[in-house]
Amino acid sequence: MRPYQVGRQLADVARAHGLDPGEIVKLTANEGPEGPFPGVVEAAATVLANSNRYPDNDCWDLGHELADQLGVEFSNLMFGAGSVALLDEFGTAMGGPGTNFVYGWPSFIMYRFVSLWGGAQSREVPLDDAFSLDLAAMRQAVDDDTTMVIVCNPNNPTGTIKPADEIEAFIDSVPPDVLVVVDEAYHEFVTDPTYRTEIPLALERPNVVVLRTFSKIYALAGLRVGYAVARADLLTELRKAQAPLTVNQVAQAAARATLGLPDELDRRRNLNEARRHHLVGALAEREIPMAQSHTNFIYFALGEEADDIIETMTAQGVLIRGMGGGWVRVTIGHEDDNRRFIEAIDLARRR
Ligand SMILES: Cc1ncc(COP(=O)(O)O)c(C=O)c1O
């Protein structure tokens, strides 16, 4: 087994290529290019002085505010140190000898690790020709030993979405003793009217949980806060596999301060959409094949030269992520980042 690769450290890249770390454009991890929402740093700083105390294990203040915003009960929420931590805990709860987990592929790489750590076999179901989840094939992959299915909507790394009615028909077709995790890490970026959150379904069904994160549009990736929404009875079971006190108090305060700023959320969504539109146009002009993104990243093909192109771009201080098979993923950055990305890719492809 190989450990998860978080990508090269900026200082490392800078040293290797004689660059100043400040001039490196990191477009590898689908982070927000802007800092936290207004007022968040100040709110987080005020709780640092209480660092001698353990954090609130229930995330009471954050949880009540978020419950109000989502229109759910506090008991419908479970927090983790990033949604990855929650996924890991669900894998621990649902895995074990003889079990398998079903998910699309390519999808979020951590699903593979979560299966391994949980002691479950991975069933990776290839995406369809439009780089979207093939829900019919995923249904076929579910058998008597399947205990968890992960539906990544929008899907990382392709940025594609599935309409809500198709997701709901899929969930209806899965046996009710199989946990269905709908990973909505990029939910807030989507503007397409066929897309909808599965939170209402999760509140009804005993086997559905929706995962969200503060790491993407909310720009708190460095503080590690994610949450799950489900029926309280399901969360009571899943919590049995959770280590206590994993969401620290700085993260709780920051996440709470991020809520209640809908204008800022809209601003970031609109900015991302405009920037994505620009980048998609630039890639299309160059006749570079790509998947239809609804998120803050784009999945596109560079073919056999992908690794060389990535290396040449890295030497120029522009980092994107190779996904295998000649495909790569770029995170949408600031206008300046995006300009550097286009310049670097042009230069690297001409070589
Ligand atoms: C689909 C998906 N789910 C979950 C996560 C993890 O986010 P977090 O930072 O909350 O652990 C990511 C991060 O890249 C992701 O792409």
PDBQT file of the ligand as one rigid body, heavy atoms in Angstrom, charges set to zero:
ROOT
HETATM    1  C1  LIG A 401     -15.129  15.027  -3.271  1.00  0.00    +0.000 C 
HETATM    2  C2  LIG A 401     -14.402  15.470  -2.065  1.00  0.00    +0.000 A 
HETATM    3  N1  LIG A 401     -14.857  15.123  -0.864  1.00  0.00    +0.000 NA
HETATM    4  C3  LIG A 401     -14.229  15.499   0.251  1.00  0.00    +0.000 A 
HETATM    5  C4  LIG A 401     -13.090  16.263   0.199  1.00  0.00    +0.000 A 
HETATM    6  C5  LIG A 401     -12.374  16.553   1.464  1.00  0.00    +0.000 C 
HETATM    7  O1  LIG A 401     -12.552  17.719   1.992  1.00  0.00    +0.000 OA
HETATM    8  P1  LIG A 401     -12.114  18.051   3.488  1.00  0.00    +0.000 P 
HETATM    9  O2  LIG A 401     -11.100  19.109   3.347  1.00  0.00    +0.000 OA
HETATM   10  O3  LIG A 401     -13.388  18.487   4.137  1.00  0.00    +0.000 OA
HETATM   11  O4  LIG A 401     -11.570  16.818   4.138  1.00  0.00    +0.000 OA
HETATM   12  C6  LIG A 401     -12.560  16.659  -1.015  1.00  0.00    +0.000 A 
HETATM   13  C7  LIG A 401     -11.313  17.449  -1.063  1.00  0.00    +0.000 C 
HETATM   14  O5  LIG A 401     -10.649  17.575  -2.028  1.00  0.00    +0.000 OA
HETATM   15  C8  LIG A 401     -13.228  16.240  -2.180  1.00  0.00    +0.000 A 
HETATM   16  O6  LIG A 401     -12.750  16.549  -3.386  1.00  0.00    +0.000 OA
ENDROOT
TORSDOF 0
